[in-house]
C-alpha cells in the first residue's frame, strides 16, 4: 500500500488537499491511504521512525515552524529514499532550495488562482502509484488478491500469517502494517510459496517472519510482535524451522 502524508499548516488548505486525495482514492479504488495529515512536521517524522514506508508526501514549503518544508523533505529522505515528494507553495522562487538540500522532488504545485491544484494533485497520485507498482513488481514477489472492489498488492516478505475468518469462505491476511480479508482457502495459500507453513487448521504462517515459538503455549511470535497460533500436530515442524 502506498501511504500518503500531508504537512500543511493552513487548516483550510490542509482540509481541502486531504479531501482531494481521499475522494480520488475512493473513486478510483486505489490501494492507498492518507496516514498523516498535519500541521506539525514532527508527526510525519515520528510515523516514519516507527514504520517502514514508501510514501507520497505533500509538503507546504513555508511551514510556520523552525524548519521549512524543504528541510522536512531532506529529513524524510533519511527514512524513505524511494518516496515521492511534492512541494506545495506560494513561493515558487524557493524551489532552488531543493538543490541545496539535495531533495529530489516529483512536482511543485503553486498555490495561486491560476493553478488547478486538484488536477495537479491527481496527476501526482497517478504518477506515484504507477512508479510504486512498477518498483514492487520489478524487485519483489507480490501477493495479489481482491478485497471488495480493490486489488490489493502486498510483498510476500511483508506477510506474517493467514487465518480463517469468522465469515464463511474468507481468509484474513496479517501483514506488517495492515490486515486484509478476502475469499480463499488456506490449502491454496500453502501452495503459493515455500515460505508458507501450515501451523494450525486455522493458520498458515510465513516462516521467514517468525521470531520465536513458545512450544508450551503453542504461540508463534512474529518479528513485529504479533502472535500466531500452532496446534500440537504441527509443533515438530515448527521446531525444525526455528532451529534452522
HUCOR-V794357 format. One line per field, one symbol per residue. phi: phi as a letter, one per 30 degrees, with the letter a starting at -180 (. if undefined). burial: # if it has 16 or more other ideal C-beta (glycine too) atoms within 10 Angstrom, else .. A space follows every 10 residues. Layout:
phi->???
burial->???
This chain:
phi->.dccbbbbdd edddddddde ddddeddchd dbadcbbacc dddddddddc bdbcbccccd dcddadcddd ddeddeddcb dcdcccccac cddddddddd dhcdcdabcd dbdccddedd ddeddddddd ddddddddcb dccbacbicc ccbbeedcdc acbddedeic bccccdbabb cadlbdddde ddadddbdca ecbbcdedcd dabcddchcc cddcjdcccb ceecdddddd dddd
burial->########## ..##..##.# #..##....# ##.######. #..##.##.. ..######## ###....### ####.##.## ..#######. ...#..##.. ..#.###.## #.....#..# ##.##..##. ##...#.... ..#.#....# .###.#.### #####..... #.####...# ##.#.#..#. .....##### ..#####.## ..#....#.# .#...#.#.# ...#...#.. #...
